[in-house]
Amino acid sequence: MPTTPTGRLPGTATVCGIGASLPPDVLSNDDVVHEGNLNVTDEWIRARTGIARRHRVGTGVSTGDLATAAGRAAMESAAGAPPDLVLVATTTPDRRCPATAPEVAHRLGLGTVPAFDLAAVCSGFVYALSVATGLVRAGTCARPLVIGAETYSTIVDPRDRNTAILFGDGAGAVLLRGGQATEPGAVLATDLGADGSGGDLISIAAGGSRAPAATASPAPDRRYLRMRGREVYALAVRQMTRSSRTVLRQVGWPSSSVGAFIGHQANQRILDAVGERLGIAPRHRFGNIQDVGNTAAASVPLALADTAARGLVRPGTRTLLTAFGGGLTWGTVALGWPAATPRTAPPSPPAAVPHHHSRPERHLRKDPSWIPSTTT
């Protein structure tokens, strides 16, 4: 990392707390196939995606409930002073208006700290981590809480084979503080990009101002997430690889020196392709897609929490986080592996806050543990 004119390394944001929250209800591939009457098998899904199961919120549980639980877990992981800013990356907010983050901050007992949502689909957490790092460096805040939270089960058509087999619900969070670049958890470089010409590749056609819900009722299919998978696959591999190489040049790391690589948990074949193009050995690639599926903006922090809880990476190890999502958006962050011990917490809806969405709960199983050694 470049030094300042005085020869000292500049200050940056440092990850000091990690939290996660997954709904207890679990759907196997067979459950998803049965629910949507999909003409595929468990083996077909595993071979093409690497996914075996995913978590789903129950009736009355929202994105904000997951975000609050993950945020509280990250605060417990970090201890120390409370956050002074809350940033929630999500595509599935509790309501179109207002943002979900202010209520999350309120439920965490943070008073009137600034709080806002960020929408960059599956790149959301990487975008939010970059934004929060910039705010710390600028002196705008000292301890931002960055959360990626999603309930994609509320926007996925169970009959659509292209999406139903992929997505799950969950939330992951990190708490940052000001620190030095030499510390474990220090964010060293970021790269972000977007290409709006591909905005229709991952999208929900109805519900926004271009196709308002108040107009003549759009076809139900236009209210669900749709994705053109083959085109997305090629672009995801290309842009995550390019972005990762950009960040590697910024920090002066050869790819062979990266000891931990976490890509957005979208598809195992995409993750393998990016890792191979970058020249990162399989033993240094980490993820949990087989157990949680694609959790969009929550996927990178959930994989970070899972890997850290298993003690697979030493603090300070050179680390790349990279993601690609709708928009189209992409981004990469280089950091030293955090020294924080992750905490987990189940979602808990507040009795005073009404939630109106519901989903069928057929074929649900309870997952007794996700990160047994650190569950709180």
Secondary structure, DSSP 8 states (H G I E B T S, - for coil): ----TTS---EEEEEEEEEEE--SEEEEHHHHHHHHT-S--HHHHHHHH---EEEE--TT--HHHHHHHHHHHHHHHH-SS--SEEEEE-SS-S-SSS-SHHHHHHHTT-TT--EEEE--GGGHHHHHHHHHHHHHHHTS-SSEEEEEEEEGGGTS-TT-HHHHTTB-EEEEEEEEEEEETTSTTBEEEEEEEE-GGGTTSEE--SSSSSS-TTSS---GGGGS-EE-HHHHHHHHHHHHHHHHHHHHHHHT--GGG--EEEE-SS-HHHHHHHHHHHT--GGGB---HHHH-B-GGGHHHHHHHHHHHTT-S-TT-EEEEEEEETTTEEEEEEEE------EE------TTS--------TT-EE-S-SSTTTB-
